[in-house]
Amino acid sequence: MDREVIIPEEMREIVARAGYAPAVKVGDTIYVVGQVGRTSDLQVIEDPQKQFRALWENLRIVLAAADCTFDDVVEMTSYHVEMSKHMDIFRTAKNEVFPKGTYAWTRIGVSELAHPGLLAEVKCVAVKR
C-alpha cells in the first residue's frame, strides 16, 4: 500500500531541522507524530495553558493537512512532564477543541521531553472517513 508524507506548510522548518514527517498517511489511516506547544519559530511556550492550546492547534494543523479533523482521531497517546501538576489545565485545553469520548486515550508520565520547558506531547492515529 502506498504511503503519503504529510507536511503542512507551517511545519516545513521543523521538518528541515529535525528530519521527520509530521504525519504519514497509509490508505485512510493517518499516523501523526508527537505534537508539542511551540511557536511557529519553534520556541517553547512557557505558560502551560498557552503551551497546551498551541499543542492542540499544531495537531489540528497536521490533521487538516491530511484532510482530517479531531473527529477522525481513533487513538491518542499523550506524554506529560509533571502530569499531576498540569493535567487539569491540559484536559481543559483539550476539551475546548477535541470531542469527548470518541477515541482511545493513553496518558504517560515522563521525566522530560525533547526540549526543556515542554510539558506535554501528543501523538495520534486518525482514520479518514
SELORO-324549 format. One record per residue: residue number from 0; x, y, z of N, C-alpha, C, O in turn. Coordinates in Angstrom, 1 decimal, padded with zeros to 4 digits. Layout:
<sites>
SITE  NUM  X  Y  Z  X  Y  Z  X  Y  Z  X  Y  Z
...
</sites>
This chain:
<sites>
SITE  0  000.8  -001.2  000.0  000.0  000.0  000.0  000.9  001.2  000.0  001.9  001.3  000.7
SITE  1  000.5  002.2  -000.8  001.3  003.5  -000.9  001.2  004.3  000.4  000.2  004.2  001.1
SITE  2  002.2  005.0  000.7  002.1  006.0  001.8  002.4  007.4  001.3  003.2  007.6  000.3
SITE  3  001.8  008.3  002.0  002.0  009.8  001.6  002.5  010.5  002.8  001.9  010.4  003.9
SITE  4  003.6  011.2  002.6  004.1  012.0  003.7  003.3  013.3  003.8  003.1  014.0  002.8
SITE  5  002.9  013.7  005.0  002.1  014.9  005.2  003.0  016.0  005.9  003.4  015.7  007.0
SITE  6  003.2  017.1  005.2  004.0  018.2  005.7  003.2  019.5  005.5  003.2  020.0  004.4
SITE  7  002.5  020.0  006.6  001.9  021.3  006.5  002.9  022.4  006.2  004.0  022.3  006.7
SITE  8  002.5  023.4  005.5  003.4  024.5  005.1  004.0  025.1  006.4  005.2  025.5  006.5
SITE  9  003.1  025.2  007.5  003.6  025.8  008.7  004.7  025.0  009.4  005.3  025.5  010.3
SITE  10  004.9  023.8  009.0  005.9  022.9  009.7  007.1  022.5  008.8  007.8  021.6  009.2
SITE  11  007.3  023.2  007.7  008.4  022.9  006.9  009.8  023.1  007.6  010.7  022.4  007.4
SITE  12  009.8  024.2  008.5  011.1  024.4  009.2  011.4  023.3  010.2  012.6  022.9  010.2
SITE  13  010.5  022.8  010.9  010.8  021.7  011.8  011.2  020.4  011.0  012.0  019.6  011.5
SITE  14  010.5  020.2  009.9  010.9  019.0  009.1  012.3  019.2  008.6  013.1  018.2  008.6
SITE  15  012.7  020.4  008.1  014.1  020.6  007.7  015.1  020.4  008.8  016.2  019.9  008.6
SITE  16  014.7  020.9  010.0  015.6  020.8  011.1  015.7  019.4  011.7  016.8  018.9  012.0
SITE  17  014.6  018.8  011.9  014.5  017.5  012.6  014.6  016.3  011.7  015.0  015.2  012.2
SITE  18  014.2  016.5  010.5  014.3  015.4  009.6  013.2  014.3  009.6  013.4  013.2  009.2
SITE  19  012.1  014.6  010.2  011.0  013.6  010.2  009.7  014.3  009.7  009.5  015.5  009.7
SITE  20  008.7  013.5  009.3  007.5  014.0  008.8  006.5  014.2  009.9  006.4  013.3  010.8
SITE  21  005.7  015.2  009.9  004.6  015.4  010.9  003.6  014.3  010.9  003.0  014.0  011.9
SITE  22  003.3  013.7  009.7  002.4  012.6  009.6  002.7  011.8  008.4  003.3  012.3  007.4
SITE  23  002.2  010.6  008.4  002.3  009.7  007.2  000.9  009.1  007.1  000.3  008.6  008.0
SITE  24  000.4  009.1  005.8  -000.9  008.6  005.5  -000.7  007.3  004.7  000.0  007.2  003.7
SITE  25  -001.3  006.2  005.2  -001.3  004.9  004.6  -002.8  004.5  004.4  -003.5  004.2  005.4
SITE  26  -003.2  004.5  003.2  -004.7  004.2  002.9  -005.5  005.3  003.5  -005.2  006.5  003.2
SITE  27  -006.4  005.0  004.4  -007.3  006.0  005.0  -006.8  006.3  006.4  -007.4  007.0  007.2
SITE  28  -005.6  005.8  006.8  -005.1  005.9  008.2  -004.0  006.9  008.2  -003.1  006.9  007.4
SITE  29  -004.0  007.9  009.1  -003.0  008.9  009.3  -002.3  008.7  010.6  -003.0  008.7  011.7
SITE  30  -001.0  008.6  010.6  -000.2  008.4  011.8  000.5  009.8  012.0  001.3  010.2  011.3
SITE  31  000.1  010.5  013.1  000.6  011.8  013.4  001.7  011.7  014.5  001.4  011.2  015.6
SITE  32  002.8  012.2  014.2  003.9  012.2  015.2  003.6  013.2  016.3  002.7  014.0  016.2
SITE  33  004.3  013.0  017.5  004.0  013.8  018.6  004.1  015.3  018.4  005.1  015.8  017.8
SITE  34  003.0  016.0  018.8  003.0  017.5  018.6  003.2  018.1  020.0  002.7  017.6  021.0
SITE  35  003.8  019.3  020.0  004.1  020.0  021.3  003.6  021.4  021.1  003.3  021.9  020.1
SITE  36  003.7  022.1  022.2  003.3  023.5  022.3  004.4  024.5  022.1  005.1  025.0  023.0
SITE  37  004.7  024.7  020.8  005.8  025.7  020.4  005.2  026.7  019.4  004.2  026.5  018.8
SITE  38  005.9  027.8  019.3  005.5  028.9  018.4  005.9  028.4  017.0  006.6  027.4  016.8
SITE  39  005.5  029.2  016.0  005.8  028.8  014.6  007.3  028.9  014.3  007.8  028.3  013.4
SITE  40  008.1  029.7  015.2  009.5  029.8  015.0  010.2  028.8  016.0  011.4  029.0  016.3
SITE  41  009.5  027.8  016.5  010.0  026.7  017.3  010.4  027.0  018.7  011.2  026.3  019.3
SITE  42  009.9  028.1  019.2  010.2  028.4  020.6  009.2  027.8  021.5  008.0  027.8  021.3
SITE  43  009.6  027.2  022.7  008.8  026.6  023.6  008.0  027.7  024.3  008.5  028.7  024.7
SITE  44  006.7  027.5  024.5  005.8  028.5  025.2  005.8  028.1  026.7  005.6  027.0  027.1
SITE  45  006.1  029.1  027.5  006.3  028.9  028.9  005.0  028.7  029.7  004.9  027.8  030.5
SITE  46  004.0  029.5  029.4  002.7  029.4  030.1  002.1  028.1  029.8  001.8  027.8  028.6
SITE  47  001.8  027.2  030.8  001.2  025.9  030.5  -000.1  026.0  029.7  -000.2  025.2  028.7
SITE  48  -001.0  026.8  030.0  -002.3  026.9  029.3  -002.0  027.3  027.8  -002.6  026.6  026.9
SITE  49  -001.2  028.3  027.6  -000.9  028.7  026.2  -000.1  027.6  025.5  -000.3  027.3  024.3
SITE  50  000.8  026.9  026.2  001.5  025.8  025.6  000.6  024.7  025.1  000.7  024.1  024.0
SITE  51  -000.4  024.3  026.0  -001.3  023.2  025.6  -002.2  023.6  024.5  -002.5  022.8  023.6
SITE  52  -002.7  024.9  024.5  -003.5  025.3  023.4  -002.7  025.3  022.1  -003.3  024.9  021.0
SITE  53  -001.5  025.7  022.1  -000.6  025.6  020.9  -000.4  024.2  020.4  -000.4  023.9  019.2
SITE  54  -000.3  023.3  021.4  -000.1  021.8  021.1  -001.3  021.4  020.3  -001.2  020.8  019.2
SITE  55  -002.5  021.7  020.8  -003.8  021.2  020.1  -003.9  021.9  018.7  -004.4  021.3  017.8
SITE  56  -003.5  023.2  018.6  -003.5  023.9  017.3  -002.5  023.2  016.3  -002.9  023.1  015.2
SITE  57  -001.3  022.9  016.8  -000.4  022.2  015.9  -000.9  020.8  015.5  -000.7  020.5  014.3
SITE  58  -001.6  020.1  016.4  -002.2  018.8  016.0  -003.3  019.1  014.9  -003.4  018.3  014.0
SITE  59  -004.1  020.1  015.2  -005.2  020.4  014.2  -004.6  020.7  012.8  -005.2  020.3  011.8
SITE  60  -003.5  021.5  012.8  -002.9  021.8  011.5  -002.4  020.6  010.8  -002.6  020.5  009.5
SITE  61  -001.8  019.6  011.5  -001.4  018.4  010.8  -002.6  017.6  010.3  -002.6  017.1  009.2
SITE  62  -003.6  017.4  011.1  -004.8  016.7  010.7  -005.4  017.3  009.5  -005.8  016.7  008.6
SITE  63  -005.5  018.7  009.5  -006.1  019.4  008.4  -005.3  019.2  007.1  -005.9  019.1  006.0
SITE  64  -004.0  019.1  007.2  -003.2  018.9  006.0  -003.5  017.5  005.4  -003.2  017.2  004.2
SITE  65  -004.0  016.6  006.2  -004.3  015.2  005.8  -005.9  015.1  005.5  -006.4  014.0  005.4
SITE  66  -006.5  016.3  005.4  -008.0  016.4  005.2  -008.8  015.7  006.3  -009.8  015.0  006.0
SITE  67  -008.3  015.8  007.6  -009.0  015.2  008.7  -009.2  016.3  009.8  -008.8  017.4  009.7
SITE  68  -010.0  015.9  010.8  -010.3  016.8  011.9  -010.1  015.9  013.2  -009.8  014.7  013.1
SITE  69  -010.3  016.5  014.3  -010.2  015.8  015.6  -011.3  014.7  015.6  -011.1  013.7  016.3
SITE  70  -012.4  014.8  014.9  -013.4  013.8  014.9  -012.9  012.5  014.3  -013.5  011.4  014.5
SITE  71  -011.8  012.6  013.5  -011.3  011.4  012.8  -010.3  010.6  013.7  -009.9  009.5  013.3
SITE  72  -009.9  011.2  014.8  -008.9  010.5  015.6  -009.5  009.3  016.3  -010.6  009.4  016.9
SITE  73  -008.8  008.2  016.3  -009.3  007.0  016.9  -008.4  006.6  018.1  -008.9  005.8  019.0
SITE  74  -007.2  007.0  018.1  -006.3  006.6  019.2  -005.3  007.8  019.4  -004.8  008.4  018.5
SITE  75  -005.1  008.1  020.7  -004.2  009.1  021.1  -003.3  008.7  022.2  -003.8  008.1  023.2
SITE  76  -002.1  009.1  022.2  -001.2  008.9  023.4  -000.6  010.2  023.7  000.0  011.0  022.9
SITE  77  -000.6  010.6  025.0  000.0  011.8  025.5  001.0  011.5  026.5  000.9  010.6  027.3
SITE  78  002.1  012.3  026.4  003.2  012.2  027.3  003.3  013.5  028.1  003.2  014.6  027.6
SITE  79  003.5  013.3  029.5  003.4  014.5  030.3  004.6  014.6  031.3  004.9  013.6  032.0
SITE  80  005.2  015.8  031.4  006.1  016.1  032.4  005.3  016.7  033.6  004.5  017.6  033.3
SITE  81  005.5  016.2  034.8  004.8  016.7  035.9  003.2  016.6  035.7  002.5  017.5  035.8
SITE  82  002.8  015.4  035.3  001.4  015.1  034.9  000.4  015.6  035.9  -000.5  016.2  035.6
SITE  83  000.6  015.2  037.2  -000.4  015.6  038.2  -000.5  017.1  038.4  -001.6  017.6  038.7
SITE  84  000.6  017.8  038.2  000.6  019.3  038.3  -000.2  020.0  037.2  -000.9  021.0  037.5
SITE  85  -000.2  019.4  036.0  -000.7  020.1  034.8  -001.9  019.5  034.2  -002.5  020.0  033.2
SITE  86  -002.3  018.3  034.7  -003.4  017.6  033.9  -004.7  018.3  033.8  -005.4  018.3  032.8
SITE  87  -005.1  019.0  034.9  -006.4  019.8  034.8  -006.3  020.8  033.7  -007.3  021.0  032.9
SITE  88  -005.2  021.6  033.6  -005.0  022.6  032.6  -005.0  021.9  031.2  -005.6  022.4  030.2
SITE  89  -004.3  020.8  031.1  -004.1  020.1  029.8  -005.5  019.6  029.4  -005.9  019.8  028.2
SITE  90  -006.3  019.0  030.3  -007.6  018.5  029.9  -008.6  019.6  029.5  -009.3  019.4  028.6
SITE  91  -008.5  020.7  030.2  -009.4  021.9  029.8  -009.1  022.4  028.4  -010.0  022.6  027.6
SITE  92  -007.8  022.5  028.1  -007.4  022.9  026.7  -007.8  021.9  025.7  -008.3  022.3  024.6
SITE  93  -007.7  020.6  026.0  -008.1  019.5  025.1  -009.6  019.6  024.9  -010.1  019.5  023.8
SITE  94  -010.3  019.7  026.0  -011.8  019.7  025.8  -012.4  020.9  025.1  -013.5  020.9  024.6
SITE  95  -011.6  022.0  025.0  -012.0  023.2  024.2  -012.1  022.8  022.7  -012.9  023.5  022.0
SITE  96  -011.3  021.9  022.2  -011.3  021.6  020.8  -011.5  020.2  020.4  -011.8  019.9  019.2
SITE  97  -011.4  019.3  021.3  -011.4  017.8  021.0  -012.7  017.2  021.5  -013.1  017.5  022.6
SITE  98  -013.4  016.4  020.6  -014.7  015.8  021.1  -014.4  014.8  022.2  -013.4  014.1  022.2
SITE  99  -015.3  014.7  023.2  -015.1  013.8  024.3  -015.6  012.4  023.9  -016.6  012.3  023.2
SITE  100  -014.9  011.4  024.4  -015.4  010.0  024.3  -015.5  009.4  022.9  -016.2  008.4  022.7
SITE  101  -014.7  009.9  022.0  -014.7  009.4  020.6  -013.4  008.7  020.2  -013.3  008.3  019.0
SITE  102  -012.5  008.5  021.2  -011.2  007.9  020.8  -010.6  007.2  022.0  -011.1  007.4  023.2
SITE  103  -009.7  006.3  021.8  -008.9  005.7  022.9  -007.8  006.6  023.3  -007.1  007.2  022.4
SITE  104  -007.5  006.8  024.6  -006.5  007.7  025.0  -005.7  007.1  026.1  -006.2  006.6  027.1
SITE  105  -004.3  007.1  025.9  -003.4  006.6  026.9  -002.5  007.8  027.3  -002.0  008.6  026.5
SITE  106  -002.4  008.0  028.7  -001.6  009.1  029.2  -000.4  008.5  029.9  -000.5  007.6  030.7
SITE  107  000.8  009.1  029.6  002.0  008.5  030.2  002.8  009.7  030.8  003.1  010.7  030.2
SITE  108  003.3  009.5  032.1  004.2  010.4  032.7  005.6  010.2  032.3  006.0  009.0  032.4
SITE  109  006.3  011.2  032.0  007.7  011.1  031.6  008.6  012.1  032.4  008.0  013.1  032.9
SITE  110  009.9  011.9  032.5  010.7  012.8  033.2  011.1  014.1  032.4  011.3  015.1  032.9
SITE  111  011.2  013.9  031.1  011.4  015.0  030.2  011.0  014.7  028.8  010.8  013.6  028.4
SITE  112  010.9  015.8  028.0  010.6  015.7  026.6  011.8  016.2  025.8  012.8  016.5  026.4
SITE  113  011.6  016.4  024.5  012.8  016.7  023.6  013.5  018.1  023.9  014.7  018.2  023.7
SITE  114  012.7  019.0  024.4  013.3  020.3  024.7  012.9  020.8  026.1  011.8  020.5  026.5
SITE  115  013.8  021.4  026.8  013.5  021.9  028.2  012.3  022.8  028.1  012.1  023.7  027.2
SITE  116  011.4  022.7  029.1  010.2  023.5  029.2  008.9  022.9  028.6  007.8  023.3  028.9
SITE  117  009.1  021.9  027.7  007.9  021.2  027.2  007.3  020.4  028.3  007.9  019.7  029.0
SITE  118  005.9  020.6  028.4  005.2  019.9  029.4  004.4  018.7  028.9  004.0  017.8  029.7
SITE  119  004.1  018.7  027.6  003.3  017.6  027.0  003.6  017.4  025.6  004.0  018.3  024.9
SITE  120  003.3  016.2  025.1  003.4  015.8  023.7  002.3  014.9  023.4  002.0  014.0  024.2
SITE  121  001.7  015.0  022.2  000.6  014.2  021.8  000.8  013.6  020.5  001.1  014.4  019.5
SITE  122  000.7  012.3  020.3  000.7  011.7  019.0  -000.7  011.0  018.9  -001.3  010.6  019.9
SITE  123  -001.1  010.7  017.6  -002.4  010.1  017.4  -002.4  009.4  016.1  -001.6  009.5  015.2
SITE  124  -003.5  008.6  016.0  -003.8  007.9  014.8  -005.2  008.3  014.4  -006.1  008.3  015.2
SITE  125  -005.4  008.7  013.1  -006.7  009.1  012.7  -007.1  008.2  011.5  -006.2  007.8  010.7
SITE  126  -008.4  008.0  011.3  -008.9  007.3  010.1  -009.8  008.2  009.4  -010.9  008.6  009.9
SITE  127  -009.4  008.6  008.2  -010.3  009.5  007.4  -011.6  008.8  007.0  -011.6  007.7  006.4
SITE  128  -012.7  009.5  007.2  -014.0  008.9  006.9  -014.4  009.3  005.5  -015.4  008.9  005.0
</sites>
